[in-house]
Amino acid sequence: MTNLHAPMQQSKLHNYNSTRGAEAYKADYRNKLHRKWSDKRERALLNQYFTRIGHVDSILDLPCGHGRLSDFLRTRCTQLIEGDWSFTMVSLNQKDHGPEPKAGVPQRHYVRATALEIPLPDRSVDVVVSFRLSHHLESQELRERHLRELFRVARKHVIVTWFSATSLKNLLREVRVKLAGKKPKNVLRNDRVRALAKEAGYTQQLAKPLFLIGSGHVLGLFSRS
Ligand SMILES: C[S@@+](CC[C@H](N)C(=O)[O-])C[C@H]1O[C@@H](n2cnc3c(N)ncnc32)[C@H](O)[C@@H]1O
């Protein structure tokens, strides 16, 4: 069963919260070719998006995981807030990246938080970044709630990934769902994402697929209209 407090499969949550699971996720990005490729492509897209946005005062990275994007994001802002549901991910991230104080003021902050009920006021952070969470959320309601929370907390921009219902990877999966009883992917329709953005007062600036073949992830940039 999934709900607000257990939004993804228990086994996955347990894995991310264990030291072994968190270390394994970090090691995958050092050792596995497909992870290295997608990391490289995500950074290239993020770079394009931040070229538009420019340097900002604050960024919230939720979920931050072990801090894969921490050093990249830190160069784009003055204050970086790293948040994750998993205590283990947050402490691994903090151990690797630290507070990095400047003139005695920490430039990186760490928080254990859920992206479905972010413990921050409306419009309190310039940019909210949320990579690779949506496709883990097991219901449409939770995936939409996640987006609404990002739009609520961001003052200027949201950068978020989701698994596109119209991606080739999902269309092929739908065939296997029908013919072989495979489990459906946790997807969102691109037009539904744009509609939710509009409701929250945002416009989609860019929405680029991570890869056309082999991945259904889309990386979107939304700005307050
Ligand atoms: C696939 S990892 C992505 C981490 C990071 N964004 C990246 O791209 O490397 C998914 C992360 O989501 C975290 N997570 C799961 N449910 C969450 C929730 N409701 N709120 C915040 N983080 C959550 C997990 O602990 C895990 O670190």
The ligand as a MOL file (V3000), in Angstrom:
LIG
                    3D

  0  0  0     0  0            999 V3000
M  V30 BEGIN CTAB
M  V30 COUNTS 27 29 0 0 0
M  V30 BEGIN ATOM
M  V30 1 C 16.5810 7.6710 -7.4610 0
M  V30 2 S 17.0480 8.5690 -6.0110 0 CHG=1
M  V30 3 C 17.3620 10.1830 -6.6940 0
M  V30 4 C 18.3260 10.9990 -5.8650 0
M  V30 5 C 18.8540 12.2800 -6.5720 0
M  V30 6 N 17.7670 13.1950 -6.8920 0
M  V30 7 C 19.5940 11.9000 -7.8430 0
M  V30 8 O 19.0740 12.1430 -8.9430 0
M  V30 9 O 20.7070 11.3460 -7.7230 0 CHG=-1
M  V30 10 C 15.5070 8.7640 -5.2050 0
M  V30 11 C 15.6490 9.4320 -3.8350 0
M  V30 12 O 14.3430 9.8140 -3.3860 0
M  V30 13 C 14.3210 9.7090 -1.9720 0
M  V30 14 N 12.9040 9.7250 -1.5750 0
M  V30 15 C 11.9920 8.7430 -1.6480 0
M  V30 16 N 10.7670 9.1800 -1.2920 0
M  V30 17 C 10.9170 10.4900 -0.9990 0
M  V30 18 C 10.0210 11.5140 -0.5740 0
M  V30 19 N 8.7240 11.2840 -0.4080 0
M  V30 20 N 10.5160 12.7420 -0.3640 0
M  V30 21 C 11.8350 13.0060 -0.5400 0
M  V30 22 N 12.7330 12.0800 -0.9300 0
M  V30 23 C 12.2790 10.8440 -1.1620 0
M  V30 24 C 15.0910 8.4340 -1.7070 0
M  V30 25 O 15.5510 8.3630 -0.3860 0
M  V30 26 C 16.2400 8.5750 -2.7290 0
M  V30 27 O 17.3370 9.2420 -2.1750 0
M  V30 END ATOM
M  V30 BEGIN BOND
M  V30 1 1 1 2
M  V30 2 1 2 3
M  V30 3 1 2 10
M  V30 4 1 3 4
M  V30 5 1 4 5
M  V30 6 1 5 6
M  V30 7 1 5 7
M  V30 8 2 7 8
M  V30 9 1 7 9
M  V30 10 1 10 11
M  V30 11 1 11 12
M  V30 12 1 11 26
M  V30 13 1 12 13
M  V30 14 1 13 14
M  V30 15 1 13 24
M  V30 16 1 14 15
M  V30 17 1 14 23
M  V30 18 2 15 16
M  V30 19 1 16 17
M  V30 20 1 17 18
M  V30 21 2 17 23
M  V30 22 1 18 19
M  V30 23 2 18 20
M  V30 24 1 20 21
M  V30 25 2 21 22
M  V30 26 1 22 23
M  V30 27 1 24 25
M  V30 28 1 24 26
M  V30 29 1 26 27
M  V30 END BOND
M  V30 END CTAB
M  END
